[in-house]
Amino acid sequence: MSIPSLPDEPHHPKSFAFPKRSFGMTKPVFCTAKSQWFDTWPFLHYDEGQDVMFCHTCVTAFKLGRIKSSKNVATAFVTSGFCNWKDATVAFSKHLQSKSHIDAVEAVITLPKQTKDVGTQLSVAHKAEKEEARDMLQIILSSVRFLARQGQALRGDGSDVSSNPTQLLHVRAEGNPKMLQWITKKACKHMHHDNQNEMLELTAHQVLRRILDDTHTSPFLAVMVDETRDQSNKEQLTLVLRWVSDDFTVSEEFVGLYYLSVIDAQSIVDAMPFCGSRYLSQSFVVSAMMDVAPWLEQELV
């Protein structure tokens, strides 16, 4: 079956001078195609060169392989073109109700509207899933940040169910079924204590960056360092920064508690990775209070 090549949309000429065709032998009748037919049967496609009509829907379905040829197919609307203008309206109505045309409409028009491309559906679903995960992560992160700001333990007695983050999120999930479903599912990795520790570490780094940025507003900086042993006999280094802003406001911030494996100047400097970097310029340090950490004085003074 030879299928003609048609444009993407059916051709409906409105001001075209349709040529006349003769029908009948004894008493010939001259008839032409009519532009008003396109309003009643929009699937029609007119070929001006051949003066014939095709069913644009059926031709498209056949070219895409959506329907197969059969005896019930009106070949005039698909291959050779229809040109019997005398009985055109009857033929158009009959073709509209034919099984081949109904199958073509379902394959080319109905199904594409009801079912999108699988790749598109997966892409849309994946995008919605990522957006939901991002929203839930922001809620969990804000809860962890709140508990850290209030000095509350995250794990409590060690049970994830009774931990402060879980209980706080359950309170925040009241009236939000999606959030409750998210925090209770087993695949929620953001509720794992390792991820919560990472959130705390990232938050602490952000706070530290802001403190160090604030010290840049002052040309003078004081560094206060002390070290002590905890109950496990491990050396811990405490670091406090003190500076004065342009409006003579004194600021003093605790910036870290660092574990020392060896008590010497290099170990102390290594424990504070921002010392000697662009964050903390030693040229601005006008005071270094070492107390019982005299080893650091060898590096900073």
Buried (B, 14 or more C-beta within 10 A) or exposed (E): EEBBEBEEEBBBEEEEEBEEBEBEEEEEEEBBBEBEBBEEBEBBBBBEEEBBBBBBBBBBBBBEEBBEEEEEBBBBBBBEBBBBBBEBEEBBEEBBEBEBBBBBBBBBBEEEEEEEEEEEEEEEEEEEEEEEBEEBBEBBBEBBBBBBEEEEEBBBEEEBEEBBBBEBBBEBBEEEEEBBEBBBEEEBEBBEEEBBEEBBEEBEEEBBEEBBEBBBEBEEBBBBBBBEEEEEEEBBBBBBBBBBEEEEEEBEBEBBEBEBEEEEBEBBBBBBEBBEEEBBEBEBBEEBEBEEBEBBBEBBE
